[in-house]
Amino acid sequence: MSTDGSILFRWEDNTGNGTAKANDKVILVAYVPALKTAFFIIGAAMRKDSHAVLETTNMRGEIAETWIGFLSNDEEDAADSAYCGRVDL
């Protein structure tokens, strides 16, 4: 997490495993149960980048559940999402 309450996601670049490609788009998701509010972004980074930030404006002090997924660059194929855990914003 960054100091402004945004969520920093990090992952290992597994390009070449199965159909994983370096230019796959990352999908970042956070859900704040207390406010019933979701934040997401598609394409904030690519698989090869190994990190990206999800902006969670005005959510400091809240708790979020987080997920990550990947989408092929042509948006024809998607990987299963993975639960990343609970974070304090």
N, C-alpha and C positions, 0 to 999 in steps of 0.2 A: 504494500500500500504506500502511496506517496503522501506527503504532508498535507495536501489539499483535500484528502478524503477519497481521491480516485483510487482505483484498484490496479495494481501492477500484476499482470499475469506473466509467468515465465514457463517455458516448456522446452523439451529437448527436440531438436530438429531430427526427425526420423525419416527424412527424405530417402526414398528408395525401398523402404519397407512396404511391401504390398503395392498399393497404388498411390502412396504418398509422394507428392511432388513438391519441390522447393517453392513453387509459386502458388500453392494452395492458399486460399484466403482463410484467415482465422475468424472464428465467431466467438465473441465474448458475451457472457450473460451474467447478470447479477439480479437477484430478487430480494427485496426488502419486505419480509413477511409482515412486520408491524404496520407498514404503510400500504401493503398490497400493491407495490410498485416494482416494475421491472425495468432494467436498463440493458441495452444490448447494442452491439455494433458488429457489422460484417465488413471485413476487409481493412481493419485498422492496421494490419500487418500481414505478412506472409509466413508460411511455415518456417522458411529459412531464417527469419528474423529472430526467432526464439524468445521474443517478449513483445508486449503491447500494453497499452493503458486503456482502461475503461473509465470514462468520466462518470462520476456519480454526484452530480451537482446538488449541493445543499443537503447531503445525507450524513454529515458528520455526526457521530454519536449513535448511529443506527447499526444494525447487524444485517449482513447480506449473505445469502447462499449463492455460490458461484459455479459456473459451468464453462467449459471450453469445447469448441468443435472446429472442424475444418471443412471447407467447401472448395471443390476444384475451381480453378481459375475460370473455366467455361460455365461454372455453376450447374453442371450436369450430374455431379457425384458428390455425396456428402458422407463424411465419417460419422460414426456414432459420437455423441457428445460424451464428455467425461465430467463428473462432479468434482469440483476442485476444493470444496469445503466452505466453511463459514468464516467470514472475516468481519472484524470491527472496522467501521468506516470512521 
